[in-house]
Amino acid sequence: QVQLVESGGGLVQPGGSLRLSCAASRSIFSISYMGWYRQTPGKQRELVATITNGGNTNYADSVKGRFTISRDNAKNTVYLQMNSLKPEDTAVYYCNARSPSLASTWGQGTQVTVSS
């Protein structure tokens, strides 16, 4: 089992940047996939980015070139650096962890609002 706590959300102007953090309650070294997803009211939760324990990354087309996912196994933390933010990036962002031996686990989410 693992608990995930997101932080770093807030209000930012279009074109601005934010860095989200996802702190895990235990070592993430062996967790195969860590990822960020987002959800807006009335829509399904969608993939933003994932990173494997080998460092391989995957991004939604809508965020490629603007967002960067990274993981610091020593700090049990996954980050999402978001640059050139757009109003359509406004959503609740959720952290996810999953492995063959770990059921898909979600954090409580952090709100990101991009508005002038």
C-alpha positions in Angstrom: 0.0 0.0 0.0 1.0 3.6 -0.5 -0.6 7.0 0.2 -0.1 9.9 -2.2 -0.3 13.6 -1.4 -0.3 16.2 -4.1 0.7 19.8 -3.6 1.7 22.8 -5.7 -1.6 23.7 -7.4 -3.0 27.2 -7.5 -4.0 30.1 -9.6 -1.7 31.2 -12.4 -2.0 33.5 -15.4 -1.9 32.1 -19.0 1.7 31.6 -20.0 2.8 31.0 -16.5 4.3 28.0 -14.7 3.6 25.7 -11.8 5.3 22.7 -10.4 3.2 20.0 -8.8 4.6 17.5 -6.3 3.3 14.1 -5.3 4.8 12.8 -2.1 4.5 9.1 -1.4 4.3 7.5 2.1 6.9 4.9 1.2 9.7 4.2 -1.3 8.6 4.5 -4.9 11.7 2.8 -6.2 9.9 -0.4 -7.0 6.6 1.2 -8.3 6.5 0.6 -12.0 4.4 3.5 -13.1 3.8 6.9 -11.5 1.7 9.4 -13.3 -0.4 12.5 -13.4 -4.0 12.7 -14.5 -6.5 15.6 -14.6 -10.2 16.0 -14.5 -12.7 18.8 -15.2 -16.3 18.8 -14.1 -18.5 16.5 -16.3 -15.5 14.9 -18.0 -13.5 11.7 -17.5 -10.2 11.7 -15.9 -7.5 11.9 -18.5 -3.8 11.0 -18.7 -1.4 13.9 -18.5 2.0 12.1 -18.1 3.5 8.9 -16.8 7.0 7.9 -15.8 8.3 4.3 -15.3 10.8 3.3 -12.6 13.3 3.1 -15.5 12.7 6.7 -16.3 10.7 6.3 -19.5 8.1 9.0 -20.0 4.8 9.3 -21.8 2.8 12.5 -22.4 -0.6 13.4 -23.7 -0.4 15.2 -27.0 -1.9 18.3 -25.5 0.9 18.8 -23.1 4.0 17.6 -25.0 6.7 20.2 -25.1 5.1 22.2 -22.2 5.0 19.7 -19.3 7.8 17.6 -17.8 7.3 14.7 -15.4 10.2 13.5 -13.2 10.7 11.3 -10.2 13.1 11.5 -7.3 13.3 8.1 -5.7 15.4 9.3 -2.9 12.6 11.8 -1.8 9.8 9.4 -2.7 8.4 12.2 -4.9 7.1 12.7 -8.4 6.9 16.1 -10.0 5.1 17.7 -12.9 6.7 20.9 -14.2 4.0 22.8 -16.2 5.1 25.7 -18.4 3.3 27.8 -20.9 0.0 27.1 -19.1 -3.2 27.6 -21.0 -6.8 28.1 -19.7 -7.6 24.6 -21.0 -5.1 23.2 -18.5 -7.5 24.2 -15.7 -8.4 21.0 -13.8 -8.0 19.0 -10.7 -4.7 17.1 -11.1 -4.3 13.7 -9.5 -1.2 11.6 -8.8 -1.4 7.9 -9.5 0.8 4.9 -8.7 0.6 1.4 -10.0 2.6 -1.8 -10.2 1.9 -5.5 -10.8 1.9 -5.9 -7.0 0.2 -2.6 -6.2 -3.4 -1.7 -7.1 -3.9 1.6 -8.8 -3.7 4.2 -6.1 -4.8 7.9 -6.3 -4.0 11.0 -4.3 -6.7 13.5 -3.3 -6.0 15.9 -6.1 -4.8 19.5 -6.4 -6.6 22.3 -8.2 -4.9 24.1 -11.0 -6.6 27.2 -12.4 -5.2 29.1 -15.4 -6.9 32.5 -15.7 -6.2 36.1 -16.2 
